[in-house]
Amino acid sequence: MSKQLSPVLQSDQACCAPMTREPLDEADAAELARMFKALSDPVRLRLLSLIASYEGGEACVCDLTGPFDVSQPTISHHLKVLREAGLVGSERRGTWVYYWVRPVALNRLSALLQAPVAVRAGT
């Protein structure tokens, strides 16, 4: 399996058609499942929301541990899962690591789940 990023993750455009119009291929399904799996944990979902809503669009790891009733190593683990799934980016600055949400990844998930334009009668 190639480690090269798909064109979807290299641009700011969500290219994927909603799954109601076109079936996913195996590679896209595996990549998207990894993103959804990362978001299936309540702590990770809250972390992503906290990072996204942070002023300036990025948050220091030092600001992410307070709102949770889990240890700092657990927060670090959850951030690693989000990063490996491609949902957040990070950068070390001195002793702290800063995180930001990757809009391309969220756009891709959003585009996949986009409802079809024509809705069946009665649904």
N, C-alpha and C positions, 0 to 999 in steps of 0.2 A: 504494500500500500504506500502510495506516495506521501511524503511529508509536506509537499508543496501546498500552500493554501489555495483553496478554490477561488475562482474569480469573484465569488460573492463576498468573501471576506477581505478581498483586496480593494474593494471600492465602497463608496458610501451608498450605493444603490442596492436595494433589496431586489434580487433578480428572480427569486423563486416564485413560481405561480402557486396560488393557494392549492392545497392538496385536493380540493374539490374539482379542479380543472385538469390536473396532471399528476400522475402518481410519482412518488419520490423514487429515485434510484437508490441502490443499496448504500453507496457512500454518503449521500446526503442524509439518508435516514439515520445512519450511524452517528454522524456528526451532530445532527439536530437532537437525537435522543440523548446524547451526552450533555447537551445544553439543558434540555428539559430535566434530566436526572439531577443536574447540579441545582436546579431551581426547586426541586421537589422537597428539599429540606427547609423547614420554617426559618431556621437561623440564617441559612444562606439567602433565602428570599428577602428576609429583613435586612441583611447586610447589603444586598444589592440595592434595595430601596433607600437605605441610609446613605450609601455612597452616591447614588443618583441625585438625591435631594440635598446633598451637602453644598453649601455656598461655594461657588467657583467650579463645581463639577468634579472635585476630587477631595478625598479625605485621607488624613494621616491615620495609620493603623492605631496610633495612640488615642485617637478620638472614636475608634470603633469598638473598643472593649467595654466601655461603661454601660451602654444600654442593654447588655446581655447578662444573663445569670449563668455564664459558662466561663471557663478559665481562658487566659490569654492564649495558651497553646491550642485550645479548641478553636478559637477565633482564627488563629493563623492557619489551621487546617482547612477551615471552611473557605477562607480567602484563597488558599491554594487551589481548592476544587473549582471555585469560580474562575480563577485565572486560567487553569488548565482547560476548562470548558470554553474559553475564549470570551467570556462574558465581561471580564474586567481586565484592565491593564494595570501595570504597577511600575514604580520606579523608586529605587533607593536614593534618598537624599540625606547624607550624613548617617545618623543612627536610625532614622525612621524610614518607613516605606509608605509611599502615597499610592492610593488606588483611585481609578476612575472607571466608569462604565463605558464599554465599547458600543457606541450607537449602532455600528454595522451589525453586530450580533443581535441586538434587540430588534432592529429593523427586519432582520431575516426571520426571527421567530414570529414577529408580528405579521409579516407578509404570508407566512405559511398558514397561519390560523385565520387569515382574513376571510370573512364570510362571503359566499358567492353573491353577486349582484342580484340575480333573479332568485327569489325565494319561492319554494314550492308552496302551493296553497295549503293552508291548514297547519303550517309549521311555524 
